[in-house]
Amino acid sequence: MIYNEINFEASPFQYHLKFSSRITIVRGDSASGKTYLFALLEDLKLTETYQKIKLFNYKSEKFHESLADCRGNFIVVDNADILLNEEDRRFINFEKSNQYMLFLRNCDGINLSRDSFAVLQEDEGKISLKREMVTA
Amino acid sequence: MIRLYTNTKHKDLKSWIMKNDWYFNLNTGNQTFTEKERHAIAKVDQAKLTEDKHIETKYGVGTIRNLSSGCKTLLNIMMNPERVVNIDECGKNVLDIIFTMEDISVYMSRPERIDIAEDKEILFNDSDLVIGKKGYENWWTTEYKRREEENDL
């Protein structure tokens, strides 16, 4: 794991994100703050502690090539449903030096465990990743 | 009736909205918003839209470009009814709203659990007309069996 936890304050919110799987799929309702978190990580990745964060969204140029170049990174992909192709999904499965947080609904082709699924949860300004129970 | 497409093969995708954030930011967001759209924004994003197209949410004050992807998708559907809109990025809260709408065209590549009225008509890929949640779920069950068989060949 690159990061077991990511903790930071972005007033009025405090983020305490714990990861128990190499691949974390963040789903949940629309407007639950996924893209807002992505924007906050753009600043956070400029700090020494979190410099291994790599961010991709629909605005990223040469997404597929850039993803394939990543080694030893904590990779966050917003808009993953429209970005990830089969080759990207294979890379995510087999390039185990990277850790992933994917804002993704269609998990076809990605090897996941029961701990992989999460939703963002807010409780009085404290935001965490709540494990999502997934049924077949 | 909802026209629902589940694949992009043999389609003219130029008229489809596949990247909702991008399309909204450059096009839909520049249209005039009515009370109907304001209500949708309030319902999905709990956001208040001002006259000059700023929004106020729990995350702060921003512009309509800061709406959620799901909300932008819903607005793309409402304000561009002639287009097929990709709803793959929508959460259940937005999908439940979309499936109450009439005379819209959407694209989804996989099934999601959605609350659908018993009498709702859904036309899959211009060919299979189904009724209600049961019809929707049965269609996807058959589709997955078909896809499995296709993969086995």
Interface residues (C-beta under 8 A of the other chain):
Chain A: R27 G28 D29 S30 A31 S32 G33 T35 Y36 Y58 N79 D81 I82 R105 N106 D108
Chain B: M18 K19 D21 W22 V44 D45 Q46 Y59 S68 S69 G70 C71 T73 N86 D88 E89 C90 G91 K92 N93 V94 S109 R110 E112
